Amino acid sequence: MTFRILVSLAAMLLPWPLRRVVLVHVLGYSIHKRARIGFSLICPARLEMGPYALIGHLTVCRPGLELLHLGEGAIVGNLNWLGALPLKGSPHFHDQPDRRPELIVHDYAAITNRHSFDCSDSVSIGRFTTFAGVRSIVLSHSIDLVTCKQRAQPVLIGEYCFVGTAAVVLPGTSLPDYSILGANSLLNKIYTEPYFLYAGNPARPVKQLSRDSKYFTRTKGFVD
């Protein structure tokens, strides 16, 4: 863990082509030649970046994360915090041996700037989904008050979703494909019905969305 941090810090002083060589050959990361990492500290156990994937500046990915995967054209922007309680050395989750500390950002999905992700269990963001605005928080673990133990649960955000600014997503929740989670909303359950605006605290379906919306039918990640 300390070794990955030291290598990542030292490599930040190198031009990107040389830095990529160090990250691939010393840390064993899989980084496509057309992917790029800005001035950020990225040190999960495994890193996978597809073509045109991008991590911006001043984002931190802590070593407790077992896997950070960015598909083709996926983006993690600036000043994001990606963390996880590690599989080994943590005093928690002894009764959850199948826990997966990972963040999966599928093709052309985007996490913009200044968001916080706790990936103590799997967090998956579907294709063409956008975490917009700033200050959204995704949590994958909390205290189970009945058992008085920390408990981790996966989070699933579907394809072609739009998550508004300052949203909060709790452990064990799901946002279905082609959905909007409104600004300042709290997602605290599993929803399955697509093409809805979910909003409020807690979030609930408040408006049906048009299936013809161009956001839901686009074939590129970047929005003009």
N, C-alpha and C positions, 0 to 999 in steps of 0.2 A: 504493500500500500504506500509506504513512504517512498519506495523506489519510483513508483509511477508518478507521484507528485513531483519528485526531484527532476525526473526526466522531462515531464511536461513543462515545468518551470524553465528549465535550461533550454528546452527546444523553442520556447517562445521568443528567444533572442535571434533565432535563425530566420532567413527568408522562407516563405511558405514551401517552395519545392524541397528545400533541405529539411525543413521541419517535418514535412510529410514522410520523408524517407526515414527519419529517426522514429517517428511514431509507429510506422509500419514494421520496421525491421528490429527495433529495440523493444517496443511494447507489444508487438504482434497485432496491432490494429488493422482493420480492413478499411482502407480509405481509397475511394476511386480517384483516379488522376484528375478528374474534373470536379471533385469536391473540394471544399475549403473550410478552414477554421480561422477565425480572426484572433485577436489578442484576448484569448480566453483560456481558463484553466480547466481542461477536460481530461479526467483521469478515471473513467470507469474500468472495471475489469476487462470488458470487451467493448470495442467501438466498431460499428459498421456504418459506413457512409456510402450511399450510392452516388451515381453520376449527378452532378449539379447540386448535391446536398450542401447546405451551408450552415455553419454556426458563426454567429456574429461576435461582437466584442464584449468583454467583461462579463461573460457568462461563466458560471462555475458549475461543474459537474463533479460531485464528490466521489471518492473512491468506493463508498458503500454500494454504489450502483453496479450490479453485475453486468448489465447490458444496456448500452445506448445505441439504438438503431434508428438511422435516418434513411428512408427510402429515396428513390430518385426525385430530385427537385424539392425534397423536404427542407424546411427552414426552422432553425432555432435562433431567434434574433439576439438582441443585446440585453445585458444586465439581467439574465434569467438565473434562477437558482434551482438546480436539479440535485436532489439528495435522496438518500435511502438509509435505513438502518441495515447494516451488513448482515449477510448470512452467518458469518463466523464472528465471534467476539461480542455479540449483542446479548444482554441479559434477558431479552424478550423473545417471544414467539417459539418457545421450545416445543409447543404442541402443534406447530405449523411447519412441518419439515418440507412441504411442497411450495412454500412461499417463493415468489420470483421477483426480486428487486430489479425491475427493468422499466425502461421507457421506450416504447415503440412508436415512432412517428412515421406513418406510412407515406406513400408517394404523394408529393405535392401538398402535404399538410404543412401548416405553419403555426409556430408559437412565436408571437411577435416580441414585445419587449417588456421587461420588468414583471415577469410572472414567477410563481414559486410552485415547484412540483415535488411532492413527497412520493417517491416511488418505492416504498418499502415492500409493496406488492405491485404486480404488473399494472402499468398504466399504458393503455393503447389508444392512439389517436388515429382515426380512420383517414382514408385518402381524401384530399381536397378540403379538409377541415381547417378552420382558422380559429386560433385563440387570439382575438383581437384586443385592441385597447391596451390597458396596463393593469397590473395588480390582481390578476386572477390567481386563485389558490386551489391546487388539487391535492387532496389528502388521501392516502391509501392506508393509514393506520390511525387508531385512536384507542382509548381505554374502554373496554367492555365493563360497564358498571356492575353487571350481574356477577361476573366471575372475578372482577377486580384484576384483570390482566390486559396487557396490550394485545390488540388483535388487528391483523392486517387483512385487507380485502382488496381485490382488484377493482380497477376503474376502467370502464369502456366508453369511449366517445366515438360515435359512429362516423360514417363517411358523409362528406358534404355538409358538415355541421358548421355553425357559426356560434362561437361563445363570446358574449359581450364582455365589456370591461368590468373588472372587479367582481367577477363571478366566483362562487365557492362551490367546489365539487367534493362531496364527502366519500368515505370509503364504501365500497360495495355498490356503487351506483352505475347507471348506464344512461346515456343519451342516445336515442335511436338515430339512424341515418336521416339525412335531409331535415335536420331540426335546428332551431335557434334556441340558445339559452340566453335569456335577456340579461342586460347589464345589472349588476348588483343582486343577481339571483342566487339562491341556494339550492343546489341539486342534492337531494337526500334520499332518493329511491331509484329503483330501476323502472325506466319508462321504455315502452316498446313501439309506440305508435309514431310512425314517421310523418314528416310534413306538418309539424306543429311548432308554434312558438311556446316554449316553456318559460314561465317567468314568475317572479315573486319569491317570498321567503316564508315557507318553502316554495320551490318552483312547482307549478302545475300547468297543464295545458290550457292556454288562454285564447289561442287563435289558430285556425287551420291555415296552412300556407299553400300557395299555388305551386303545383308540380311543374309549371312552365317557367318558373323564375330562373333567370339566366345563371344565377349563382349555382343552382343545383344541376345545371347541364353543361357547365364549362369543362373544357378539356385541358386547361393549363392552370397552374397554381397561382400565378401572379394575377392580381386583380388590378386593372387599369385605374 
